[in-house]
Amino acid sequence: MVFIYVRLISPMARVFLMINKDQLPGMLDFLYGTGVPVPGCELSMAEAVAEVSQHYPGKPYCLVRSWTVVDLLDSQGQLLTDSEGEALRVLFAHEVVFDSAGRFAPGWWVRSNYACSWKNDEFFETRRTVYVLLGDGFQKSVDERLVFSVHN
């Protein structure tokens, strides 16, 4: 087991990794590699806040950049699904721009809980938060052990 500090795209954001040496190439691909390009929200911050407030009234929201929607894989490389057959997905963002609930500082990174919905490539919703996906991002499939081995 190795313990590594890694700087993310945002100059303020660093993560702590607890992985085996043989997992390092996969982790680097997860954090820095490209995936399938996905267009995100092209609205200004003010417009994005107004839009998310209108569609999800009262729900906390978080504006993020440099993001990846991650389809989780099991240790055999098979897509993990919920009881309805939907892919288990999380969001990983290198940069928090604004969090309405004050949980995440601007410039820091965030990994979401499982998605409830992912609509129009602009909003990624979990049970407790709506993430506004600013700018373009990626979608990729990654082993869940790697995704959940990233810590503050």
VEXGUTI-790077 format. One line per 4 residues: number of its first residue (from 1); their letters; for each residue x, y, z of N, C-alpha, C. Coordinates in steps of 0.2 Angstrom, whole numbers, padded with zeros to 4 digits, always signed. Example, Ala and Ser with C-alpha at 12.3 -4.5 7.8 and 13.67 -1.06 7.14 Angstrom:
2
1) as) +0066,-0028,+0039,+0062,-0022,+0039,+0066,-0016,+0039; +0064,-0011,+0035,+0068,-0005,+0036,+0064,+0000,+0039
! end
This chain:
152
1) mvfi) +0004,-0006,+0000,+0000,+0000,+0000,+0005,+0006,+0000; +0003,+0011,-0004,+0007,+0017,-0005,+0002,+0023,-0003; +0005,+0028,+0000,+0001,+0034,+0001,+0004,+0040,-0002; +0000,+0043,-0006,+0002,+0048,-0011,-0002,+0054,-0011
5) yvrl) +0001,+0060,-0010,-0002,+0067,-0011,-0002,+0069,-0019; -0007,+0071,-0022,-0007,+0073,-0029,-0011,+0079,-0029; -0008,+0084,-0033,-0011,+0090,-0035,-0016,+0089,-0041; -0022,+0092,-0040,-0027,+0091,-0045,-0026,+0097,-0050
9) ispm) -0030,+0098,-0055,-0030,+0104,-0060,-0030,+0110,-0056; -0035,+0111,-0051,-0035,+0117,-0047,-0029,+0118,-0043; -0026,+0124,-0043,-0020,+0125,-0039,-0021,+0123,-0032; -0027,+0124,-0029,-0028,+0124,-0022,-0029,+0116,-0020
13) arvf) -0032,+0112,-0025,-0034,+0106,-0023,-0029,+0100,-0023; -0029,+0097,-0018,-0024,+0091,-0017,-0028,+0085,-0015; -0026,+0079,-0017,-0030,+0073,-0014,-0025,+0068,-0011; -0027,+0064,-0007,-0023,+0059,-0003,-0025,+0052,-0006
17) lmin) -0021,+0049,-0009,-0023,+0042,-0012,-0020,+0036,-0007; -0024,+0031,-0006,-0022,+0025,-0003,-0023,+0020,-0008; -0018,+0018,-0012,-0018,+0013,-0017,-0012,+0008,-0017; -0013,+0003,-0020,-0007,-0001,-0021,-0003,+0001,-0027
21) kdql) +0004,+0000,-0028,+0008,+0002,-0033,+0005,+0001,-0040; +0002,-0005,-0041,+0000,-0008,-0047,-0007,-0004,-0049; -0010,+0000,-0045,-0016,+0004,-0046,-0014,+0011,-0048; -0008,+0013,-0048,-0006,+0020,-0049,-0007,+0022,-0057
25) pgml) -0006,+0018,-0062,-0008,+0020,-0069,-0015,+0021,-0069; -0019,+0016,-0067,-0026,+0017,-0067,-0029,+0024,-0064; -0026,+0025,-0058,-0028,+0031,-0054,-0026,+0037,-0058; -0020,+0037,-0061,-0018,+0043,-0065,-0022,+0044,-0071
29) dfly) -0024,+0039,-0074,-0029,+0039,-0080,-0036,+0042,-0077; -0038,+0039,-0071,-0044,+0042,-0068,-0044,+0049,-0067; -0039,+0052,-0064,-0038,+0059,-0062,-0037,+0063,-0068; -0032,+0061,-0073,-0030,+0066,-0078,-0031,+0064,-0085
33) gtgv) -0033,+0058,-0086,-0034,+0055,-0093,-0041,+0058,-0095; -0042,+0058,-0102,-0048,+0060,-0105,-0053,+0054,-0105; -0059,+0056,-0107,-0064,+0051,-0107,-0068,+0053,-0114; -0075,+0051,-0114,-0079,+0053,-0119,-0081,+0060,-0117
37) pvpg) -0079,+0065,-0122,-0081,+0072,-0121,-0089,+0073,-0120; -0090,+0077,-0115,-0097,+0078,-0114,-0098,+0086,-0113; -0103,+0089,-0117,-0104,+0096,-0116,-0107,+0098,-0109; -0105,+0103,-0106,-0109,+0105,-0100,-0113,+0111,-0100
41) cels) -0114,+0114,-0095,-0118,+0120,-0095,-0113,+0126,-0097; -0116,+0130,-0102,-0113,+0136,-0105,-0115,+0142,-0102; -0119,+0142,-0097,-0122,+0148,-0094,-0117,+0152,-0090; -0118,+0158,-0089,-0114,+0162,-0084,-0116,+0159,-0077
45) maea) -0112,+0161,-0072,-0113,+0158,-0065,-0120,+0161,-0063; -0122,+0167,-0064,-0128,+0170,-0062,-0134,+0166,-0065; -0133,+0165,-0072,-0138,+0161,-0075,-0139,+0154,-0073; -0133,+0151,-0072,-0133,+0144,-0069,-0137,+0144,-0062
49) vaev) -0135,+0148,-0058,-0139,+0148,-0051,-0146,+0149,-0052; -0148,+0154,-0056,-0155,+0155,-0058,-0159,+0149,-0060; -0155,+0145,-0065,-0158,+0139,-0068,-0159,+0134,-0063; -0154,+0132,-0059,-0154,+0127,-0054,-0159,+0129,-0049
53) sqhy) -0160,+0135,-0047,-0164,+0137,-0042,-0172,+0136,-0044; -0173,+0137,-0051,-0179,+0136,-0054,-0181,+0129,-0054; -0177,+0125,-0056,-0178,+0118,-0058,-0178,+0113,-0051; -0174,+0115,-0046,-0173,+0112,-0040,-0174,+0116,-0034
57) pgkp) -0180,+0119,-0033,-0181,+0124,-0028,-0179,+0121,-0021; -0175,+0125,-0017,-0174,+0123,-0010,-0168,+0117,-0010; -0166,+0114,-0015,-0161,+0109,-0015,-0154,+0112,-0015; -0149,+0111,-0011,-0143,+0113,-0011,-0140,+0112,-0018
61) yclv) -0135,+0116,-0020,-0132,+0115,-0027,-0125,+0117,-0026; -0121,+0114,-0031,-0114,+0115,-0031,-0112,+0116,-0038; -0108,+0122,-0040,-0106,+0123,-0047,-0099,+0121,-0047; -0097,+0117,-0052,-0091,+0113,-0053,-0088,+0114,-0060
65) rswt) -0081,+0114,-0060,-0078,+0114,-0067,-0073,+0108,-0067; -0070,+0107,-0073,-0066,+0101,-0074,-0068,+0095,-0071; -0074,+0093,-0073,-0078,+0087,-0071,-0078,+0081,-0075; -0079,+0075,-0072,-0080,+0069,-0075,-0086,+0065,-0072
69) vvdl) -0090,+0063,-0076,-0095,+0058,-0074,-0093,+0051,-0074; -0093,+0048,-0069,-0089,+0041,-0068,-0094,+0036,-0068; -0094,+0031,-0072,-0098,+0025,-0072,-0094,+0020,-0068; -0096,+0017,-0063,-0092,+0013,-0059,-0092,+0006,-0061
73) ldsq) -0086,+0003,-0061,-0085,-0004,-0063,-0083,-0008,-0057; -0085,-0015,-0057,-0083,-0019,-0051,-0076,-0021,-0053; -0073,-0026,-0048,-0066,-0028,-0049,-0065,-0032,-0055; -0070,-0034,-0058,-0070,-0038,-0065,-0071,-0034,-0071
77) gqll) -0072,-0028,-0070,-0073,-0023,-0076,-0080,-0023,-0078; -0084,-0025,-0074,-0092,-0025,-0076,-0095,-0019,-0073; -0099,-0016,-0077,-0103,-0010,-0075,-0107,-0012,-0069; -0107,-0008,-0064,-0111,-0008,-0058,-0118,-0005,-0059
81) tdse) -0123,-0008,-0058,-0130,-0006,-0059,-0134,-0006,-0052; -0139,-0002,-0052,-0144,-0002,-0047,-0149,-0007,-0048; -0154,-0007,-0043,-0159,-0013,-0044,-0164,-0012,-0050; -0164,-0006,-0053,-0167,-0005,-0059,-0163,-0006,-0065
85) geal) -0157,-0008,-0065,-0153,-0009,-0071,-0149,-0002,-0073; -0150,+0003,-0069,-0147,+0009,-0071,-0139,+0009,-0069; -0135,+0012,-0073,-0128,+0012,-0071,-0127,+0016,-0064; -0123,+0014,-0060,-0121,+0018,-0054,-0116,+0023,-0056
89) rvlf) -0117,+0029,-0055,-0113,+0035,-0057,-0111,+0039,-0051; -0105,+0042,-0051,-0104,+0047,-0047,-0100,+0053,-0051; -0100,+0059,-0048,-0097,+0064,-0051,-0090,+0066,-0048; -0085,+0067,-0051,-0078,+0069,-0048,-0077,+0076,-0052
93) ahev) -0076,+0081,-0048,-0074,+0087,-0051,-0068,+0090,-0048; -0063,+0092,-0052,-0057,+0095,-0049,-0058,+0102,-0046; -0063,+0105,-0048,-0064,+0112,-0045,-0071,+0114,-0043; -0072,+0115,-0037,-0078,+0118,-0034,-0078,+0126,-0036
97) vfds) -0083,+0128,-0039,-0084,+0135,-0040,-0088,+0139,-0035; -0093,+0136,-0033,-0098,+0138,-0027,-0102,+0133,-0025; -0103,+0132,-0018,-0107,+0128,-0015,-0112,+0131,-0011; -0119,+0131,-0013,-0124,+0135,-0009,-0124,+0133,-0002
101) agrf) -0122,+0127,+0000,-0123,+0125,+0007,-0116,+0126,+0011; -0111,+0129,+0008,-0105,+0130,+0011,-0101,+0124,+0013; -0102,+0118,+0010,-0099,+0112,+0012,-0092,+0112,+0009; -0091,+0114,+0003,-0085,+0114,-0001,-0082,+0120,-0002
105) apgw) -0076,+0122,-0001,-0073,+0128,-0002,-0072,+0129,-0010; -0072,+0135,-0012,-0070,+0136,-0019,-0063,+0134,-0021; -0062,+0131,-0026,-0055,+0129,-0028,-0054,+0122,-0026; -0058,+0119,-0021,-0057,+0112,-0019,-0060,+0107,-0024
109) wvrs) -0059,+0101,-0023,-0062,+0095,-0027,-0068,+0092,-0023; -0072,+0089,-0027,-0077,+0085,-0024,-0079,+0079,-0028; -0081,+0074,-0024,-0083,+0068,-0027,-0090,+0067,-0024; -0095,+0066,-0028,-0102,+0065,-0026,-0104,+0058,-0023
113) nyac) -0110,+0058,-0021,-0113,+0052,-0019,-0116,+0049,-0026; -0120,+0044,-0026,-0122,+0041,-0032,-0128,+0045,-0035; -0128,+0045,-0041,-0133,+0050,-0045,-0140,+0047,-0044; -0144,+0052,-0044,-0152,+0050,-0045,-0154,+0052,-0052
117) swkn) -0151,+0057,-0055,-0152,+0059,-0062,-0146,+0063,-0064; -0146,+0062,-0071,-0141,+0066,-0075,-0144,+0069,-0081; -0147,+0075,-0081,-0151,+0078,-0086,-0147,+0083,-0090; -0148,+0083,-0096,-0146,+0088,-0101,-0139,+0089,-0101
121) deff) -0135,+0085,-0098,-0128,+0085,-0097,-0126,+0092,-0093; -0130,+0095,-0090,-0129,+0101,-0086,-0130,+0100,-0079; -0134,+0096,-0077,-0136,+0095,-0070,-0135,+0088,-0068; -0131,+0086,-0063,-0130,+0080,-0060,-0133,+0080,-0053
125) etrr) -0138,+0076,-0052,-0142,+0076,-0046,-0141,+0070,-0042; -0139,+0071,-0035,-0139,+0066,-0030,-0145,+0067,-0025; -0145,+0063,-0020,-0151,+0063,-0016,-0151,+0070,-0012; -0145,+0073,-0011,-0144,+0079,-0007,-0142,+0085,-0010
129) tvyv) -0139,+0084,-0017,-0136,+0090,-0020,-0137,+0090,-0027; -0138,+0095,-0031,-0138,+0096,-0038,-0131,+0099,-0040; -0127,+0096,-0044,-0121,+0099,-0046,-0122,+0102,-0053; -0120,+0108,-0054,-0120,+0111,-0060,-0114,+0110,-0064
133) llgd) -0114,+0107,-0070,-0108,+0105,-0073,-0106,+0111,-0078; -0101,+0115,-0076,-0099,+0121,-0080,-0094,+0119,-0085; -0095,+0121,-0091,-0090,+0120,-0096,-0090,+0112,-0098; -0086,+0111,-0102,-0086,+0104,-0105,-0082,+0099,-0100
137) gfqk) -0084,+0093,-0100,-0081,+0088,-0096,-0081,+0081,-0099; -0080,+0076,-0095,-0079,+0069,-0098,-0084,+0064,-0095; -0085,+0059,-0098,-0088,+0053,-0095,-0083,+0047,-0096; -0082,+0043,-0091,-0078,+0037,-0091,-0080,+0032,-0086
141) svde) -0078,+0026,-0088,-0079,+0020,-0083,-0073,+0019,-0079; -0073,+0018,-0073,-0068,+0017,-0068,-0069,+0012,-0063; -0065,+0008,-0061,-0065,+0004,-0055,-0067,+0007,-0049; -0073,+0005,-0046,-0075,+0009,-0040,-0070,+0009,-0034
145) rlvf) -0065,+0004,-0034,-0060,+0004,-0029,-0056,+0010,-0029; -0054,+0012,-0036,-0050,+0018,-0037,-0054,+0024,-0035; -0060,+0025,-0037,-0064,+0031,-0036,-0064,+0032,-0029; -0066,+0027,-0025,-0067,+0028,-0018,-0061,+0028,-0014
149) svhn) -0055,+0028,-0017,-0048,+0028,-0013,-0045,+0035,-0013; -0049,+0040,-0016,-0047,+0047,-0016,-0050,+0050,-0010; -0045,+0053,-0006,-0048,+0056,+0001,-0045,+0063,+0001; -0048,+0067,+0006,-0045,+0074,+0007,-0039,+0073,+0012
! end
